[in-house]
Amino acid sequence: MAIEYLTLFNFDYQEIADGCGESDWKRVDFRKDKEVYKTGNTIVYIDFDFPPRKPGEKVEKPQYSGNFVVRNIKQTVRNHPGITKGYVTILLEEAETTKEIKKEVKKIIGTYDKDGGLIPLP
């Protein structure tokens, strides 16, 4: 089982985690295709918030919100009419947070804070 970590900013994260309206969380995600997006693999979504700013101010580095969610890939759909070439539709299911995942998230956030740069978006 492979684990893929995605850095997301508030709105997208909230849809995947919870609070998206009629259902508890979004069960489908669309991503640029990667080899790791396979049935049975795990995706960890890490949430970031942009600090508030006044009009005209420079945008500051987003801050880790302290939240992340774990989802298993139940199914993937590629090369289907209506899906942009090079992208994949991912059917998600809830997954347990393990000590290994918590440790890895902490390591990623530590690297992010130390380097002072943005974690690349997916």
Wavefront OBJ file of the C-alpha trace (Angstrom):
o trace
v 0.000 0.000 0.000
v 1.421 3.366 -1.053
v 0.613 6.647 0.704
v 0.300 9.945 -1.195
v 0.318 13.266 0.685
v -1.557 16.210 -0.821
v -1.429 19.742 0.493
v -4.761 21.456 0.171
v -6.064 24.850 1.102
v -9.144 25.301 3.211
v -12.116 25.054 0.811
v -11.034 21.911 -1.035
v -9.979 20.280 2.217
v -13.342 21.028 3.871
v -15.195 19.314 1.047
v -13.099 16.176 1.402
v -13.113 16.208 5.205
v -16.644 17.298 6.116
v -19.109 20.131 6.039
v -19.798 20.125 2.304
v -23.566 20.237 2.625
v -25.838 17.261 2.023
v -23.313 14.542 2.796
v -20.630 14.349 5.451
v -17.758 14.621 2.973
v -16.964 14.514 -0.721
v -16.518 10.925 -1.863
v -15.016 11.726 -5.276
v -11.824 13.627 -6.046
v -10.317 14.650 -9.395
v -6.540 14.868 -9.672
v -3.806 15.066 -12.265
v -2.964 11.409 -12.783
v -0.052 9.835 -10.918
v 1.032 6.218 -10.716
v 0.259 6.158 -6.976
v -3.483 6.659 -7.594
v -4.415 2.992 -7.523
v -7.145 1.055 -5.787
v -6.095 0.194 -2.235
v -3.612 3.054 -1.822
v -4.076 5.854 0.702
v -4.271 9.631 0.288
v -3.585 12.000 3.183
v -5.018 15.497 2.696
v -3.152 18.135 4.751
v -5.016 21.415 5.379
v -3.474 24.895 5.201
v -4.968 28.343 5.887
v -3.762 31.616 4.413
v -3.213 34.295 7.076
v -5.669 37.198 6.712
v -4.362 40.180 4.759
v -5.432 43.687 3.905
v -5.998 44.690 0.274
v -2.665 45.340 -1.426
v -0.618 43.439 1.162
v 1.691 40.678 0.073
v 0.251 37.184 0.562
v 2.046 35.398 3.374
v 2.989 31.774 3.547
v -0.008 29.581 4.450
v -0.011 28.078 7.926
v -0.703 24.433 8.714
v -4.150 24.334 10.304
v -3.366 21.257 12.372
v -5.892 19.211 10.400
v -5.499 16.333 8.012
v -7.744 13.520 6.806
v -6.944 10.045 5.552
v -8.848 8.435 2.693
v -8.399 5.118 0.923
v -8.764 4.842 -2.827
v -11.723 2.558 -3.432
v -11.710 2.897 -7.228
v -10.135 4.994 -9.993
v -11.527 5.928 -13.400
v -9.276 6.976 -16.280
v -9.834 7.510 -20.008
v -13.600 7.721 -19.684
v -15.567 10.151 -21.870
v -15.820 13.461 -20.041
v -12.596 13.054 -18.029
v -9.794 15.318 -19.230
v -6.822 13.404 -20.622
v -4.111 13.022 -17.997
v -6.541 13.234 -15.063
v -8.095 10.587 -12.839
v -11.368 10.363 -10.935
v -10.871 8.825 -7.499
v -13.628 7.232 -5.425
v -12.705 7.724 -1.753
v -13.579 5.837 1.410
v -12.852 6.666 5.029
v -9.619 5.354 6.499
v -8.063 5.135 9.926
v -5.258 7.471 10.964
v -2.259 5.404 12.003
v 0.747 6.352 14.128
v 2.883 6.054 10.986
v 0.732 8.601 9.142
v 0.706 11.018 12.116
v 4.491 10.776 12.328
v 4.908 11.376 8.589
v 2.565 14.411 8.624
v 4.546 15.870 11.526
v 7.756 15.334 9.548
v 6.302 17.017 6.422
v 5.101 20.031 8.441
v 8.484 20.270 10.197
v 10.272 20.334 6.834
v 7.809 22.955 5.577
v 8.407 25.194 8.613
v 12.192 24.732 8.463
v 12.558 25.415 4.735
v 10.259 28.409 4.810
v 8.837 27.585 1.404
v 5.507 26.402 0.174
v 4.747 22.722 -0.049
v 4.006 22.153 -3.726
v 0.358 21.793 -4.597
v -0.798 18.620 -6.330
l 1 2 3 4 5 6 7 8 9 10 11 12 13 14 15 16 17 18 19 20 21 22 23 24 25 26 27 28 29 30 31 32 33 34 35 36 37 38 39 40 41 42 43 44 45 46 47 48 49 50 51 52 53 54 55 56 57 58 59 60 61 62 63 64 65 66 67 68 69 70 71 72 73 74 75 76 77 78 79 80 81 82 83 84 85 86 87 88 89 90 91 92 93 94 95 96 97 98 99 100 101 102 103 104 105 106 107 108 109 110 111 112 113 114 115 116 117 118 119 120 121 122
